[in-house]
Amino acid sequence: MVRIHSPRPFRPDIFATIPLRVELPAEKLNSSLMRAMFHTIAPRYDFITRVFSFGMDRRWKRTLIERAGLSGSPVILDLASGTGDFSLLAARQYPGARTIAADLTERMLLLARSRGVERAVCADAGRLPFSDAAFDCVCIGYGLRNFPDLALAVREIERVTRPGGLLVSLDFFLPANALLRRLYLGYLYAQGAFWGLLLHGRPRVYTYIPDSLKTFVSIPEFSRMLRRAGYGRVDARGFILGGIGLHWAVKEE
Ligand SMILES: C[S@@+](CC[C@H](N)C(=O)[O-])C[C@H]1O[C@@H](n2cnc3c(N)ncnc32)[C@H](O)[C@@H]1O
């Protein structure tokens, strides 16, 4: 049989892969800088989250928690909790739940407490101060991207989760399509610079978001990482054309 090779399809330049800078943002390499950045933005954090998510953040968070389908009186870790959205949502969704918020930045935890979060501890995702299998579920909202060693943090999360327990996460990701990726990064840089300058006189505090994204894994890569780490069943869902990813992963029994 003669196989006819058709010429390569024409791909205009706009679809070319954008060259992504590969250096890690300085804040990711230095926890003092990370803490200082989140200390600065903490009082405005809830407002800016709504702006960057086009007001859809609450819906994504509710979807994540509802679909977790926890039963009984689950013990839940809200990791990289910020002002404690997941602690509050989980307590509402699962009335018997015991939630613990953990974050690197004390000012975020103080705000979480002022919103009614009872248990809040200062902790680093790479070295969690909890015993093995302590939690039925670990929630991470926009946290993964900030961890300097993602694989180490996933191992820690897996360690503190009981067999059969859940990891659920919501984060920014880069869309798979190169054009969308470029537009998305451009949008995040423009929004970040504008709001950073307006609210804090420092564009960098929010242009960190697209910078941190450029060195982050994709939605399918993170799913694979979870499977390798011992999560047998992994579901993922993308929003805004793959710019936001939700993951649900069940630790093997
Ligand atoms: C973007 S906020 C997320 C807040 C909240 N989870 C939400 O869904 O809106 C990221 C949080 O991660 C925290 N963080 C950064 N690096 C961390 C680390 N290594 N361990 C624990 N928390 C960290 C920051 O202090 C910040 O409060």
Ligand as a Chemical Component Dictionary entry (heavy atoms), coordinates in Angstrom:
data_LIG
# 
_chem_comp.id                   LIG 
_chem_comp.type                 NON-POLYMER 
_chem_comp.pdbx_formal_charge   0 
_chem_comp.three_letter_code    LIG 
# 
loop_
_chem_comp_atom.comp_id 
_chem_comp_atom.atom_id 
_chem_comp_atom.alt_atom_id 
_chem_comp_atom.type_symbol 
_chem_comp_atom.charge 
_chem_comp_atom.model_Cartn_x 
_chem_comp_atom.model_Cartn_y 
_chem_comp_atom.model_Cartn_z 
_chem_comp_atom.pdbx_ordinal 
LIG C1  C1  C 0  -3.476 32.814 46.856 1  
LIG S1  S1  S 1  -3.596 32.519 48.572 2  
LIG C2  C2  C 0  -4.883 31.312 48.704 3  
LIG C3  C3  C 0  -5.913 31.592 49.753 4  
LIG C4  C4  C 0  -7.105 30.667 49.847 5  
LIG N1  N1  N 0  -6.723 29.284 49.942 6  
LIG C5  C5  C 0  -8.084 30.820 48.717 7  
LIG O1  O1  O 0  -8.515 29.810 48.169 8  
LIG O2  O2  O -1 -8.485 31.932 48.402 9  
LIG C6  C6  C 0  -2.167 31.555 48.766 10 
LIG C7  C7  C 0  -1.792 31.332 50.221 11 
LIG O3  O3  O 0  -0.722 30.388 50.236 12 
LIG C8  C8  C 0  0.095  30.687 51.346 13 
LIG N2  N2  N 0  1.379  30.004 51.140 14 
LIG C9  C9  C 0  2.365  30.301 50.268 15 
LIG N3  N3  N 0  3.360  29.419 50.358 16 
LIG C10 C10 C 0  3.005  28.536 51.322 17 
LIG C11 C11 C 0  3.633  27.387 51.883 18 
LIG N4  N4  N 0  4.822  26.975 51.467 19 
LIG N5  N5  N 0  2.970  26.713 52.850 20 
LIG C12 C12 C 0  1.764  27.132 53.294 21 
LIG N6  N6  N 0  1.119  28.199 52.799 22 
LIG C13 C13 C 0  1.741  28.904 51.821 23 
LIG C14 C14 C 0  0.166  32.205 51.342 24 
LIG O4  O4  O 0  0.537  32.726 52.589 25 
LIG C15 C15 C 0  -1.282 32.562 50.929 26 
LIG O5  O5  O 0  -2.076 32.847 52.038 27 
# 
loop_
_chem_comp_bond.comp_id 
_chem_comp_bond.atom_id_1 
_chem_comp_bond.atom_id_2 
_chem_comp_bond.value_order 
_chem_comp_bond.pdbx_ordinal 
LIG C1  S1  SING 1  
LIG S1  C2  SING 2  
LIG S1  C6  SING 3  
LIG C2  C3  SING 4  
LIG C3  C4  SING 5  
LIG C4  N1  SING 6  
LIG C4  C5  SING 7  
LIG C5  O1  DOUB 8  
LIG C5  O2  SING 9  
LIG C6  C7  SING 10 
LIG C7  O3  SING 11 
LIG C7  C15 SING 12 
LIG O3  C8  SING 13 
LIG C8  N2  SING 14 
LIG C8  C14 SING 15 
LIG N2  C9  SING 16 
LIG N2  C13 SING 17 
LIG C9  N3  DOUB 18 
LIG N3  C10 SING 19 
LIG C10 C11 SING 20 
LIG C10 C13 DOUB 21 
LIG C11 N4  SING 22 
LIG C11 N5  DOUB 23 
LIG N5  C12 SING 24 
LIG C12 N6  DOUB 25 
LIG N6  C13 SING 26 
LIG C14 O4  SING 27 
LIG C14 C15 SING 28 
LIG C15 O5  SING 29 
# 
